[in-house]
């Protein structure tokens, strides 16, 4: 709803219904689930006659590459990703830069601020989460730039046994751009410190990628990357993904398999080396295939329990492919497939 050139009210109500096709011996089932407001905010532009925009209320937020800031509701999967927040963005035109200051007040209970219709008590996180983000970004060229950020996250009021309580401080930077007409790069790293569940936290993470463009008719590309998230058995080195706990590179592994030794979507204690190939098969069909080689930073099992081996560090190999077909500008179909081959990080009960 546009009240004026500088004032908008934005609202969106969504539901994720599911239909389960069952064997002939069972009844098929349609689950209506609940309907939840995942957008409910007021947008104000030119606040105080300054080049500043304010978004107040329930909103989507993705900053930088989305590595650490993209999802405020990780436990409900891909259904919602909203933040209950106040975001102020100041445009520094002279320096071709912007500065974001964000206050986050997320609650695990989906009915805390706005009660869903047909409320099914679907939790959004394992604990309540508050945070403050200072994010500076500057363009240095047409395809390049640099980001600098400080993220404070406070976890409290655990609602799950694997919930967290504590305070985490993260300082990070990201550099991206072109080396030449064929090579693109992105480098991001972030140290963390603070405390979590009564233990001191000293962790480190990085996320790097090189892209080679063939610049041909089929728009072939090769992606090469390395991601590192520190971790150990005492949990005092486990890198926290903060507000970026989503299945960024695997639907199969992230959130399902990785929860054997931690929480879903955490993916700490990880070395990931990968290579992807992308091509346009036709004007409407795009194919991307990838290979991931996964290692643990440290073995986190003292006695080989809980599905983990006693001493192995090799998590395994993951193959992934996605075929997209664009019917028209409104509709795109995609077919996704993944195969995971476990390594010696998992014990004999889990490595098939």
Phi and psi in degrees as GROMACS dihedral restraints (atoms count N, CA, C in turn):
[ dihedral_restraints ]
;  ai    aj    ak    al  type     phi  dphi    fc
    3     4     5     6     1   -99.2    20    10
    4     5     6     7     1   104.9    20    10
    6     7     8     9     1   -76.7    20    10
    7     8     9    10     1   -35.0    20    10
    9    10    11    12     1  -159.9    20    10
   10    11    12    13     1  -175.9    20    10
   12    13    14    15     1   -62.9    20    10
   13    14    15    16     1   -25.2    20    10
   15    16    17    18     1  -112.0    20    10
   16    17    18    19     1     1.0    20    10
   18    19    20    21     1  -133.8    20    10
   19    20    21    22     1   122.3    20    10
   21    22    23    24     1  -125.4    20    10
   22    23    24    25     1   147.4    20    10
   24    25    26    27     1  -116.5    20    10
   25    26    27    28     1   126.7    20    10
   27    28    29    30     1  -118.6    20    10
   28    29    30    31     1   130.3    20    10
   30    31    32    33     1  -141.6    20    10
   31    32    33    34     1   140.1    20    10
   33    34    35    36     1  -147.0    20    10
   34    35    36    37     1   132.2    20    10
   36    37    38    39     1  -115.7    20    10
   37    38    39    40     1   128.7    20    10
   39    40    41    42     1  -137.2    20    10
   40    41    42    43     1   156.2    20    10
   42    43    44    45     1  -141.2    20    10
   43    44    45    46     1   150.4    20    10
   45    46    47    48     1  -120.9    20    10
   46    47    48    49     1    85.3    20    10
   48    49    50    51     1   -79.6    20    10
   49    50    51    52     1   153.4    20    10
   51    52    53    54     1  -135.8    20    10
   52    53    54    55     1   139.4    20    10
   54    55    56    57     1  -113.0    20    10
   55    56    57    58     1   124.4    20    10
   57    58    59    60     1  -105.0    20    10
   58    59    60    61     1   118.7    20    10
   60    61    62    63     1   -90.1    20    10
   61    62    63    64     1   117.2    20    10
   63    64    65    66     1  -110.9    20    10
   64    65    66    67     1   166.9    20    10
   66    67    68    69     1   -59.7    20    10
   67    68    69    70     1   161.4    20    10
   69    70    71    72     1   -57.6    20    10
   70    71    72    73     1   -25.9    20    10
   72    73    74    75     1   -76.9    20    10
   73    74    75    76     1   -10.4    20    10
   75    76    77    78     1  -120.5    20    10
   76    77    78    79     1   157.3    20    10
   78    79    80    81     1   -78.8    20    10
   79    80    81    82     1   139.4    20    10
   81    82    83    84     1   -71.8    20    10
   82    83    84    85     1   151.7    20    10
   84    85    86    87     1  -133.6    20    10
   85    86    87    88     1   135.1    20    10
   87    88    89    90     1  -113.8    20    10
   88    89    90    91     1   120.7    20    10
   90    91    92    93     1  -104.7    20    10
   91    92    93    94     1   115.7    20    10
   93    94    95    96     1   -76.1    20    10
   94    95    96    97     1   -27.8    20    10
   96    97    98    99     1    62.1    20    10
   97    98    99   100     1  -152.3    20    10
   99   100   101   102     1  -121.1    20    10
  100   101   102   103     1   161.2    20    10
  102   103   104   105     1  -109.3    20    10
  103   104   105   106     1   126.5    20    10
  105   106   107   108     1  -128.5    20    10
  106   107   108   109     1   144.5    20    10
  108   109   110   111     1   -77.8    20    10
  109   110   111   112     1   112.6    20    10
  111   112   113   114     1  -106.0    20    10
  112   113   114   115     1     5.1    20    10
  114   115   116   117     1  -148.3    20    10
  115   116   117   118     1   125.9    20    10
  117   118   119   120     1  -162.2    20    10
  118   119   120   121     1    83.5    20    10
  120   121   122   123     1  -146.8    20    10
  121   122   123   124     1   162.1    20    10
  123   124   125   126     1  -112.4    20    10
  124   125   126   127     1   127.5    20    10
  126   127   128   129     1  -108.6    20    10
  127   128   129   130     1   125.9    20    10
  129   130   131   132     1  -121.0    20    10
  130   131   132   133     1   127.4    20    10
  132   133   134   135     1  -109.3    20    10
  133   134   135   136     1   156.8    20    10
  135   136   137   138     1    53.1    20    10
  136   137   138   139     1    46.4    20    10
  138   139   140   141     1   -63.2    20    10
  139   140   141   142     1   130.0    20    10
  141   142   143   144     1    55.7    20    10
  142   143   144   145     1    31.2    20    10
  144   145   146   147     1    59.6    20    10
  145   146   147   148     1    29.4    20    10
  147   148   149   150     1  -111.6    20    10
  148   149   150   151     1   159.2    20    10
  150   151   152   153     1   -74.9    20    10
  151   152   153   154     1    60.3    20    10
  153   154   155   156     1  -131.4    20    10
  154   155   156   157     1   138.3    20    10
  156   157   158   159     1  -116.8    20    10
  157   158   159   160     1   134.6    20    10
  159   160   161   162     1  -117.7    20    10
  160   161   162   163     1   132.9    20    10
  162   163   164   165     1  -121.3    20    10
  163   164   165   166     1   117.3    20    10
  165   166   167   168     1  -120.5    20    10
  166   167   168   169     1   120.5    20    10
  168   169   170   171     1   124.7    20    10
  169   170   171   172     1  -158.8    20    10
  171   172   173   174     1   -78.6    20    10
  172   173   174   175     1   124.6    20    10
  174   175   176   177     1  -154.9    20    10
  175   176   177   178     1   160.8    20    10
  177   178   179   180     1   -89.4    20    10
  178   179   180   181     1   138.8    20    10
  180   181   182   183     1  -137.4    20    10
  181   182   183   184     1   123.4    20    10
  183   184   185   186     1  -131.9    20    10
  184   185   186   187     1   124.7    20    10
  186   187   188   189     1  -120.3    20    10
  187   188   189   190     1   139.0    20    10
  189   190   191   192     1    62.2    20    10
  190   191   192   193     1  -132.0    20    10
  192   193   194   195     1   -81.2    20    10
  193   194   195   196     1    -6.6    20    10
  195   196   197   198     1    80.5    20    10
  196   197   198   199     1     7.4    20    10
  198   199   200   201     1   -61.8    20    10
  199   200   201   202     1   -42.4    20    10
  201   202   203   204     1  -116.6    20    10
  202   203   204   205     1   -12.8    20    10
  204   205   206   207     1  -137.2    20    10
  205   206   207   208     1    99.7    20    10
  207   208   209   210     1  -159.0    20    10
  208   209   210   211     1   -16.3    20    10
  210   211   212   213     1  -145.5    20    10
  211   212   213   214     1   119.2    20    10
  213   214   215   216     1   -97.4    20    10
  214   215   216   217     1     1.0    20    10
  216   217   218   219     1  -137.0    20    10
  217   218   219   220     1    70.5    20    10
  219   220   221   222     1   -71.5    20    10
  220   221   222   223     1   -27.4    20    10
  222   223   224   225     1   -73.6    20    10
  223   224   225   226     1   -19.7    20    10
  225   226   227   228     1   -96.1    20    10
  226   227   228   229     1    22.3    20    10
  228   229   230   231     1    65.6    20    10
  229   230   231   232     1  -137.6    20    10
  231   232   233   234     1   -87.7    20    10
  232   233   234   235     1     6.9    20    10
  234   235   236   237     1   -64.1    20    10
  235   236   237   238     1   -52.3    20    10
  237   238   239   240     1  -135.0    20    10
  238   239   240   241     1   160.9    20    10
  240   241   242   243     1  -143.5    20    10
  241   242   243   244     1    21.2    20    10
  243   244   245   246     1   -76.6    20    10
  244   245   246   247     1   161.7    20    10
  246   247   248   249     1  -120.6    20    10
  247   248   249   250     1   139.6    20    10
  249   250   251   252     1   -90.9    20    10
  250   251   252   253     1   105.9    20    10
  252   253   254   255     1  -154.2    20    10
  253   254   255   256     1   166.4    20    10
  255   256   257   258     1  -120.0    20    10
  256   257   258   259     1   119.6    20    10
  258   259   260   261     1  -120.1    20    10
  259   260   261   262     1   128.3    20    10
  261   262   263   264     1  -120.1    20    10
  262   263   264   265     1   120.5    20    10
  264   265   266   267     1  -115.3    20    10
  265   266   267   268     1   118.9    20    10
  267   268   269   270     1  -106.0    20    10
  268   269   270   271     1   127.7    20    10
  270   271   272   273     1   -93.0    20    10
  271   272   273   274     1   115.8    20    10
  273   274   275   276     1   -99.8    20    10
  274   275   276   277     1    78.8    20    10
  276   277   278   279     1   -60.3    20    10
  277   278   279   280     1   -35.8    20    10
  279   280   281   282     1   -59.7    20    10
  280   281   282   283     1   -32.9    20    10
  282   283   284   285     1  -106.7    20    10
  283   284   285   286     1     7.8    20    10
  285   286   287   288     1    51.9    20    10
  286   287   288   289     1    49.3    20    10
  288   289   290   291     1  -140.6    20    10
  289   290   291   292     1   163.7    20    10
  291   292   293   294     1  -134.7    20    10
  292   293   294   295     1   153.0    20    10
  294   295   296   297     1  -126.9    20    10
  295   296   297   298     1   125.5    20    10
  297   298   299   300     1  -109.8    20    10
  298   299   300   301     1   132.8    20    10
  300   301   302   303     1  -122.0    20    10
  301   302   303   304     1   123.5    20    10
  303   304   305   306     1  -131.9    20    10
  304   305   306   307     1   132.1    20    10
  306   307   308   309     1  -109.4    20    10
  307   308   309   310     1   128.1    20    10
  309   310   311   312     1  -116.7    20    10
  310   311   312   313     1   135.5    20    10
  312   313   314   315     1  -136.5    20    10
  313   314   315   316     1    77.0    20    10
  315   316   317   318     1   -95.1    20    10
  316   317   318   319     1   142.7    20    10
  318   319   320   321     1  -122.8    20    10
  319   320   321   322     1   144.3    20    10
  321   322   323   324     1   -64.7    20    10
  322   323   324   325     1   -36.2    20    10
  324   325   326   327     1   -75.7    20    10
  325   326   327   328     1   117.0    20    10
  327   328   329   330     1   -66.0    20    10
  328   329   330   331     1   -15.9    20    10
  330   331   332   333     1   -98.1    20    10
  331   332   333   334     1     9.8    20    10
  333   334   335   336     1   -61.3    20    10
  334   335   336   337     1   -49.1    20    10
  336   337   338   339     1  -100.5    20    10
  337   338   339   340     1   -47.7    20    10
  339   340   341   342     1  -131.2    20    10
  340   341   342   343     1   111.5    20    10
  342   343   344   345     1   -70.6    20    10
  343   344   345   346     1   127.9    20    10
  345   346   347   348     1   -67.6    20    10
  346   347   348   349     1   153.8    20    10
  348   349   350   351     1   -74.9    20    10
  349   350   351   352     1   140.2    20    10
  351   352   353   354     1    55.4    20    10
  352   353   354   355     1    47.5    20    10
  354   355   356   357     1   -53.2    20    10
  355   356   357   358     1   122.0    20    10
  357   358   359   360     1  -109.7    20    10
  358   359   360   361     1    14.2    20    10
  360   361   362   363     1    56.3    20    10
  361   362   363   364     1    45.1    20    10
  363   364   365   366     1   -84.4    20    10
  364   365   366   367     1   111.7    20    10
  366   367   368   369     1   -72.4    20    10
  367   368   369   370     1   147.1    20    10
  369   370   371   372     1   -96.4    20    10
  370   371   372   373     1   -21.4    20    10
  372   373   374   375     1  -158.8    20    10
  373   374   375   376     1   173.0    20    10
  375   376   377   378     1   -82.3    20    10
  376   377   378   379     1    -9.2    20    10
  378   379   380   381     1  -159.1    20    10
  379   380   381   382     1   165.5    20    10
  381   382   383   384     1   -72.5    20    10
  382   383   384   385     1   146.7    20    10
  384   385   386   387     1  -136.5    20    10
  385   386   387   388     1   127.2    20    10
  387   388   389   390     1  -117.0    20    10
  388   389   390   391     1   157.4    20    10
  390   391   392   393     1  -166.3    20    10
  391   392   393   394     1   159.7    20    10
  393   394   395   396     1  -130.9    20    10
  394   395   396   397     1   132.1    20    10
  396   397   398   399     1  -125.2    20    10
  397   398   399   400     1   129.6    20    10
  399   400   401   402     1  -114.7    20    10
  400   401   402   403     1   116.2    20    10
  402   403   404   405     1  -129.8    20    10
  403   404   405   406     1   118.5    20    10
  405   406   407   408     1  -110.9    20    10
  406   407   408   409     1   132.2    20    10
  408   409   410   411     1  -135.5    20    10
  409   410   411   412     1   140.3    20    10
  411   412   413   414     1  -138.1    20    10
  412   413   414   415     1   133.5    20    10
  414   415   416   417     1   -83.5    20    10
  415   416   417   418     1   130.0    20    10
  417   418   419   420     1  -108.4    20    10
  418   419   420   421     1   -13.8    20    10
  420   421   422   423     1  -162.7    20    10
  421   422   423   424     1  -177.4    20    10
  423   424   425   426     1   -58.9    20    10
  424   425   426   427     1   -42.0    20    10
  426   427   428   429     1  -114.9    20    10
  427   428   429   430     1    11.9    20    10
  429   430   431   432     1  -130.5    20    10
  430   431   432   433     1   161.7    20    10
  432   433   434   435     1  -176.3    20    10
  433   434   435   436     1  -176.9    20    10
  435   436   437   438     1  -145.9    20    10
  436   437   438   439     1   143.2    20    10
  438   439   440   441     1  -121.6    20    10
  439   440   441   442     1   147.8    20    10
  441   442   443   444     1  -138.3    20    10
  442   443   444   445     1   131.7    20    10
  444   445   446   447     1  -144.5    20    10
  445   446   447   448     1   154.5    20    10
  447   448   449   450     1  -130.8    20    10
  448   449   450   451     1   124.0    20    10
  450   451   452   453     1  -123.5    20    10
  451   452   453   454     1   125.2    20    10
  453   454   455   456     1  -111.2    20    10
  454   455   456   457     1   128.0    20    10
  456   457   458   459     1  -129.5    20    10
  457   458   459   460     1   128.9    20    10
  459   460   461   462     1  -117.7    20    10
  460   461   462   463     1   118.4    20    10
  462   463   464   465     1  -101.0    20    10
  463   464   465   466     1   134.7    20    10
  465   466   467   468     1  -154.2    20    10
  466   467   468   469     1   171.3    20    10
  468   469   470   471     1    52.0    20    10
  469   470   471   472     1    64.3    20    10
  471   472   473   474     1   -62.7    20    10
  472   473   474   475     1   133.1    20    10
  474   475   476   477     1  -110.2    20    10
  475   476   477   478     1    -7.3    20    10
  477   478   479   480     1  -127.7    20    10
  478   479   480   481     1   154.5    20    10
  480   481   482   483     1   -63.2    20    10
  481   482   483   484     1   -27.7    20    10
  483   484   485   486     1   -98.0    20    10
  484   485   486   487     1    19.5    20    10
  486   487   488   489     1   -74.0    20    10
  487   488   489   490     1   165.8    20    10
  489   490   491   492     1  -114.6    20    10
  490   491   492   493     1   153.5    20    10
  492   493   494   495     1  -133.3    20    10
  493   494   495   496     1   133.0    20    10
  495   496   497   498     1   154.8    20    10
  496   497   498   499     1  -172.4    20    10
  498   499   500   501     1  -132.1    20    10
  499   500   501   502     1   133.5    20    10
  501   502   503   504     1  -127.5    20    10
  502   503   504   505     1   132.1    20    10
  504   505   506   507     1  -114.4    20    10
  505   506   507   508     1   128.0    20    10
  507   508   509   510     1  -127.6    20    10
  508   509   510   511     1   127.7    20    10
  510   511   512   513     1  -116.3    20    10
  511   512   513   514     1   126.3    20    10
  513   514   515   516     1  -143.5    20    10
  514   515   516   517     1   164.9    20    10
  516   517   518   519     1  -145.6    20    10
  517   518   519   520     1   151.9    20    10
  519   520   521   522     1  -138.1    20    10
  520   521   522   523     1   132.1    20    10
  522   523   524   525     1  -122.4    20    10
  523   524   525   526     1   135.6    20    10
  525   526   527   528     1  -149.9    20    10
  526   527   528   529     1   155.0    20    10
  528   529   530   531     1   165.8    20    10
  529   530   531   532     1  -158.4    20    10
  531   532   533   534     1  -116.2    20    10
  532   533   534   535     1   138.5    20    10
  534   535   536   537     1   -85.3    20    10
  535   536   537   538     1   -36.8    20    10
  537   538   539   540     1  -160.5    20    10
  538   539   540   541     1  -164.4    20    10
  540   541   542   543     1   -68.9    20    10
  541   542   543   544     1   -14.6    20    10
  543   544   545   546     1  -109.5    20    10
  544   545   546   547     1   -32.9    20    10
  546   547   548   549     1  -101.0    20    10
  547   548   549   550     1   132.0    20    10
  549   550   551   552     1  -120.2    20    10
  550   551   552   553     1   153.6    20    10
  552   553   554   555     1  -141.1    20    10
  553   554   555   556     1   156.9    20    10
  555   556   557   558     1  -147.8    20    10
  556   557   558   559     1   128.3    20    10
  558   559   560   561     1  -129.0    20    10
  559   560   561   562     1   126.9    20    10
  561   562   563   564     1  -142.3    20    10
  562   563   564   565     1   133.6    20    10
  564   565   566   567     1  -145.8    20    10
  565   566   567   568     1   153.8    20    10
  567   568   569   570     1  -154.8    20    10
  568   569   570   571     1   116.7    20    10
  570   571   572   573     1   -82.2    20    10
  571   572   573   574     1   152.0    20    10
  573   574   575   576     1  -130.5    20    10
  574   575   576   577     1   147.8    20    10
  576   577   578   579     1  -151.8    20    10
  577   578   579   580     1   164.6    20    10
  579   580   581   582     1   142.8    20    10
  580   581   582   583     1  -144.1    20    10
  582   583   584   585     1  -148.4    20    10
  583   584   585   586     1   149.8    20    10
  585   586   587   588     1  -144.2    20    10
  586   587   588   589     1   124.2    20    10
  588   589   590   591     1    50.3    20    10
  589   590   591   592     1    43.0    20    10
  591   592   593   594     1    83.3    20    10
  592   593   594   595     1     1.1    20    10
  594   595   596   597     1  -116.4    20    10
  595   596   597   598     1   146.0    20    10
  597   598   599   600     1   -66.8    20    10
  598   599   600   601     1   148.0    20    10
  600   601   602   603     1  -121.8    20    10
  601   602   603   604     1   126.1    20    10
  603   604   605   606     1  -137.4    20    10
  604   605   606   607     1   102.3    20    10
  606   607   608   609     1  -134.2    20    10
  607   608   609   610     1   169.8    20    10
  609   610   611   612     1  -151.9    20    10
  610   611   612   613     1   143.0    20    10
  612   613   614   615     1  -142.9    20    10
  613   614   615   616     1   152.9    20    10
  615   616   617   618     1  -147.8    20    10
  616   617   618   619     1   154.0    20    10
  618   619   620   621     1  -146.1    20    10
  619   620   621   622     1   108.4    20    10
  621   622   623   624     1  -125.1    20    10
  622   623   624   625     1   146.3    20    10
  624   625   626   627     1  -150.0    20    10
  625   626   627   628     1   140.7    20    10
  627   628   629   630     1  -118.1    20    10
  628   629   630   631     1   138.2    20    10
  630   631   632   633     1  -124.7    20    10
  631   632   633   634     1   127.6    20    10
  633   634   635   636     1  -107.2    20    10
  634   635   636   637     1   120.1    20    10
  636   637   638   639     1   -98.3    20    10
  637   638   639   640     1   122.6    20    10
  639   640   641   642     1   -74.9    20    10
  640   641   642   643     1   -18.6    20    10
  642   643   644   645     1    55.1    20    10
  643   644   645   646     1    41.0    20    10
  645   646   647   648     1  -109.4    20    10
  646   647   648   649     1  -177.3    20    10
  648   649   650   651     1   -63.1    20    10
  649   650   651   652     1   -35.2    20    10
  651   652   653   654     1   -85.4    20    10
  652   653   654   655     1    -0.6    20    10
  654   655   656   657     1    54.8    20    10
  655   656   657   658     1    46.0    20    10
  657   658   659   660     1   -66.0    20    10
  658   659   660   661     1   139.5    20    10
  660   661   662   663     1  -139.3    20    10
  661   662   663   664     1   146.7    20    10
  663   664   665   666     1  -117.8    20    10
  664   665   666   667     1   128.4    20    10
  666   667   668   669     1  -109.0    20    10
  667   668   669   670     1   128.1    20    10
  669   670   671   672     1  -124.2    20    10
  670   671   672   673     1   132.6    20    10
  672   673   674   675     1  -153.4    20    10
  673   674   675   676     1   163.9    20    10
  675   676   677   678     1  -144.4    20    10
  676   677   678   679     1   126.8    20    10
  678   679   680   681     1  -122.7    20    10
  679   680   681   682     1   136.4    20    10
  681   682   683   684     1  -132.6    20    10
  682   683   684   685     1   129.6    20    10
  684   685   686   687     1  -130.5    20    10
  685   686   687   688     1   116.6    20    10
  687   688   689   690     1   -66.4    20    10
  688   689   690   691     1   157.7    20    10
  690   691   692   693     1  -176.2    20    10
  691   692   693   694     1   154.2    20    10
  693   694   695   696     1  -155.4    20    10
  694   695   696   697     1  -179.9    20    10
  696   697   698   699     1   -70.4    20    10
  697   698   699   700     1   -32.6    20    10
  699   700   701   702     1   -79.0    20    10
  700   701   702   703     1    -5.2    20    10
  702   703   704   705     1    69.2    20    10
  703   704   705   706     1     2.1    20    10
  705   706   707   708     1   -84.0    20    10
  706   707   708   709     1    -4.9    20    10
  708   709   710   711     1  -115.8    20    10
  709   710   711   712     1     3.6    20    10
  711   712   713   714     1   -72.8    20    10
  712   713   714   715     1   112.8    20    10
  714   715   716   717     1   -63.4    20    10
  715   716   717   718     1   134.8    20    10
  717   718   719   720     1   -99.0    20    10
  718   719   720   721     1   125.0    20    10
  720   721   722   723     1   -73.3    20    10
  721   722   723   724     1    -1.3    20    10
  723   724   725   726     1    56.2    20    10
  724   725   726   727     1  -115.7    20    10
  726   727   728   729     1  -104.1    20    10
  727   728   729   730     1    32.4    20    10
  729   730   731   732     1  -125.5    20    10
  730   731   732   733     1    29.0    20    10
  732   733   734   735     1   -83.3    20    10
  733   734   735   736     1    77.5    20    10
  735   736   737   738     1  -134.2    20    10
  736   737   738   739     1   164.1    20    10
  738   739   740   741     1   -82.4    20    10
  739   740   741   742     1    79.1    20    10
  741   742   743   744     1   -74.5    20    10
  742   743   744   745     1   -31.0    20    10
  744   745   746   747     1  -129.0    20    10
  745   746   747   748     1    -5.1    20    10
  747   748   749   750     1  -160.7    20    10
  748   749   750   751     1   124.0    20    10
  750   751   752   753     1   -75.1    20    10
  751   752   753   754     1   -34.0    20    10
  753   754   755   756     1   -73.4    20    10
  754   755   756   757     1   -48.1    20    10
  756   757   758   759     1   -82.5    20    10
  757   758   759   760     1   -48.2    20    10
  759   760   761   762     1   -73.9    20    10
  760   761   762   763     1   125.5    20    10
  762   763   764   765     1    90.8    20    10
  763   764   765   766     1   -21.0    20    10
  765   766   767   768     1  -111.7    20    10
  766   767   768   769     1   -70.1    20    10
  768   769   770   771     1   -71.8    20    10
  769   770   771   772     1   -39.2    20    10
  771   772   773   774     1   -69.5    20    10
  772   773   774   775     1   -15.5    20    10
  774   775   776   777     1   -75.7    20    10
  775   776   777   778     1    -5.9    20    10
  777   778   779   780     1   -60.6    20    10
  778   779   780   781     1   -39.4    20    10
  780   781   782   783     1  -112.6    20    10
  781   782   783   784     1    21.9    20    10
  783   784   785   786     1  -179.8    20    10
  784   785   786   787     1  -152.3    20    10
  786   787   788   789     1   -95.9    20    10
  787   788   789   790     1   152.5    20    10
  789   790   791   792     1   -57.1    20    10
  790   791   792   793     1   136.7    20    10
  792   793   794   795     1    71.1    20    10
  793   794   795   796     1     5.4    20    10
  795   796   797   798     1   -73.5    20    10
  796   797   798   799     1   -50.5    20    10
  798   799   800   801     1    54.0    20    10
  799   800   801   802     1    30.0    20    10
  801   802   803   804     1   -77.5    20    10
  802   803   804   805     1   175.3    20    10
  804   805   806   807     1    60.1    20    10
  805   806   807   808     1    53.5    20    10
  807   808   809   810     1  -141.0    20    10
  808   809   810   811     1   135.0    20    10
  810   811   812   813     1  -115.5    20    10
  811   812   813   814     1   126.8    20    10
  813   814   815   816     1  -130.3    20    10
  814   815   816   817     1   118.6    20    10
  816   817   818   819     1  -111.5    20    10
  817   818   819   820     1   131.0    20    10
  819   820   821   822     1  -143.9    20    10
  820   821   822   823     1   158.6    20    10
  822   823   824   825     1  -141.9    20    10
  823   824   825   826     1   128.8    20    10
  825   826   827   828     1  -124.3    20    10
  826   827   828   829     1   151.5    20    10
  828   829   830   831     1  -126.2    20    10
  829   830   831   832     1   133.6    20    10
  831   832   833   834     1  -128.8    20    10
  832   833   834   835     1   138.5    20    10
  834   835   836   837     1  -150.5    20    10
  835   836   837   838     1   154.8    20    10
  837   838   839   840     1   -95.3    20    10
  838   839   840   841     1   109.5    20    10
  840   841   842   843     1   -69.0    20    10
  841   842   843   844     1   -41.5    20    10
  843   844   845   846     1  -139.6    20    10
  844   845   846   847     1  -173.3    20    10
  846   847   848   849     1   -65.2    20    10
  847   848   849   850     1   -25.8    20    10
  849   850   851   852     1  -109.0    20    10
  850   851   852   853     1   -14.9    20    10
  852   853   854   855     1  -111.3    20    10
  853   854   855   856     1   128.9    20    10
  855   856   857   858     1  -123.6    20    10
  856   857   858   859     1   135.4    20    10
  858   859   860   861     1  -123.5    20    10
  859   860   861   862     1   133.8    20    10
  861   862   863   864     1  -132.3    20    10
  862   863   864   865     1   126.2    20    10
  864   865   866   867     1  -122.3    20    10
  865   866   867   868     1   142.8    20    10
  867   868   869   870     1  -144.1    20    10
  868   869   870   871     1   154.9    20    10
  870   871   872   873     1  -127.5    20    10
  871   872   873   874     1   127.3    20    10
  873   874   875   876     1  -119.5    20    10
  874   875   876   877     1   131.0    20    10
  876   877   878   879     1  -109.5    20    10
  877   878   879   880     1   118.9    20    10
  879   880   881   882     1  -117.1    20    10
  880   881   882   883     1   134.2    20    10
  882   883   884   885     1  -132.1    20    10
  883   884   885   886     1   155.0    20    10
  885   886   887   888     1   -91.6    20    10
  886   887   888   889     1   144.4    20    10
  888   889   890   891     1   -64.3    20    10
  889   890   891   892     1   -42.6    20    10
  891   892   893   894     1  -144.8    20    10
  892   893   894   895     1   151.0    20    10
  894   895   896   897     1   -72.2    20    10
  895   896   897   898     1   128.9    20    10
  897   898   899   900     1  -105.5    20    10
  898   899   900   901     1    11.7    20    10
  900   901   902   903     1  -113.2    20    10
  901   902   903   904     1   121.0    20    10
  903   904   905   906     1   -73.2    20    10
  904   905   906   907     1   -33.0    20    10
  906   907   908   909     1  -130.0    20    10
  907   908   909   910     1    16.7    20    10
  909   910   911   912     1    71.4    20    10
  910   911   912   913     1    37.4    20    10
  912   913   914   915     1  -108.4    20    10
  913   914   915   916     1   169.8    20    10
  915   916   917   918     1    67.0    20    10
  916   917   918   919     1    23.8    20    10
  918   919   920   921     1    92.2    20    10
  919   920   921   922     1    -3.7    20    10
  921   922   923   924     1  -104.4    20    10
  922   923   924   925     1   151.2    20    10
  924   925   926   927     1   -81.2    20    10
  925   926   927   928     1   175.1    20    10
  927   928   929   930     1   -80.0    20    10
  928   929   930   931     1   -30.5    20    10
  930   931   932   933     1  -142.3    20    10
  931   932   933   934     1    -7.1    20    10
  933   934   935   936     1   -73.7    20    10
  934   935   936   937     1   148.2    20    10
  936   937   938   939     1  -119.7    20    10
  937   938   939   940     1    -5.8    20    10
  939   940   941   942     1   -87.7    20    10
  940   941   942   943     1   107.6    20    10
  942   943   944   945     1   -69.8    20    10
  943   944   945   946     1   -40.5    20    10
  945   946   947   948     1   141.4    20    10
  946   947   948   949     1  -166.6    20    10
  948   949   950   951     1  -122.5    20    10
  949   950   951   952     1   138.9    20    10
  951   952   953   954     1  -125.9    20    10
  952   953   954   955     1   126.3    20    10
  954   955   956   957     1  -108.2    20    10
  955   956   957   958     1   137.1    20    10
  957   958   959   960     1  -142.9    20    10
  958   959   960   961     1   142.1    20    10
  960   961   962   963     1  -143.1    20    10
  961   962   963   964     1   148.2    20    10
  963   964   965   966     1  -140.9    20    10
  964   965   966   967     1   126.1    20    10
  966   967   968   969     1  -109.5    20    10
  967   968   969   970     1   123.5    20    10
  969   970   971   972     1  -113.5    20    10
  970   971   972   973     1   137.7    20    10
  972   973   974   975     1  -128.6    20    10
  973   974   975   976     1   119.4    20    10
  975   976   977   978     1   -92.4    20    10
  976   977   978   979     1   107.3    20    10
  978   979   980   981     1   -69.6    20    10
  979   980   981   982     1   -49.2    20    10
  981   982   983   984     1  -158.2    20    10
  982   983   984   985     1  -169.4    20    10
  984   985   986   987     1   -69.9    20    10
  985   986   987   988     1   -11.4    20    10
  987   988   989   990     1  -101.2    20    10
  988   989   990   991     1   -27.5    20    10
  990   991   992   993     1  -130.1    20    10
  991   992   993   994     1   130.7    20    10
  993   994   995   996     1  -131.4    20    10
  994   995   996   997     1   130.6    20    10
  996   997   998   999     1   -96.7    20    10
  997   998   999  1000     1   150.3    20    10
  999  1000  1001  1002     1  -142.0    20    10
 1000  1001  1002  1003     1   146.1    20    10
 1002  1003  1004  1005     1  -121.6    20    10
 1003  1004  1005  1006     1   123.6    20    10
 1005  1006  1007  1008     1  -122.7    20    10
 1006  1007  1008  1009     1   138.8    20    10
 1008  1009  1010  1011     1  -139.3    20    10
 1009  1010  1011  1012     1   142.4    20    10
 1011  1012  1013  1014     1  -139.3    20    10
 1012  1013  1014  1015     1   145.8    20    10
 1014  1015  1016  1017     1  -131.2    20    10
 1015  1016  1017  1018     1   131.7    20    10
 1017  1018  1019  1020     1  -119.8    20    10
 1018  1019  1020  1021     1   130.0    20    10
 1020  1021  1022  1023     1  -113.2    20    10
 1021  1022  1023  1024     1   103.5    20    10
 1023  1024  1025  1026     1   -64.5    20    10
 1024  1025  1026  1027     1   150.4    20    10
 1026  1027  1028  1029     1  -106.9    20    10
 1027  1028  1029  1030     1  -165.5    20    10
 1029  1030  1031  1032     1   -78.0    20    10
 1030  1031  1032  1033     1     3.9    20    10
 1032  1033  1034  1035     1   -67.8    20    10
 1033  1034  1035  1036     1   -25.7    20    10
 1035  1036  1037  1038     1  -103.3    20    10
 1036  1037  1038  1039     1   151.4    20    10
 1038  1039  1040  1041     1   -84.2    20    10
 1039  1040  1041  1042     1  -177.8    20    10
 1041  1042  1043  1044     1   -64.1    20    10
 1042  1043  1044  1045     1   -23.9    20    10
 1044  1045  1046  1047     1   -74.6    20    10
 1045  1046  1047  1048     1   -18.1    20    10
 1047  1048  1049  1050     1  -118.2    20    10
 1048  1049  1050  1051     1    -9.0    20    10
 1050  1051  1052  1053     1   -95.1    20    10
 1051  1052  1053  1054     1    22.8    20    10
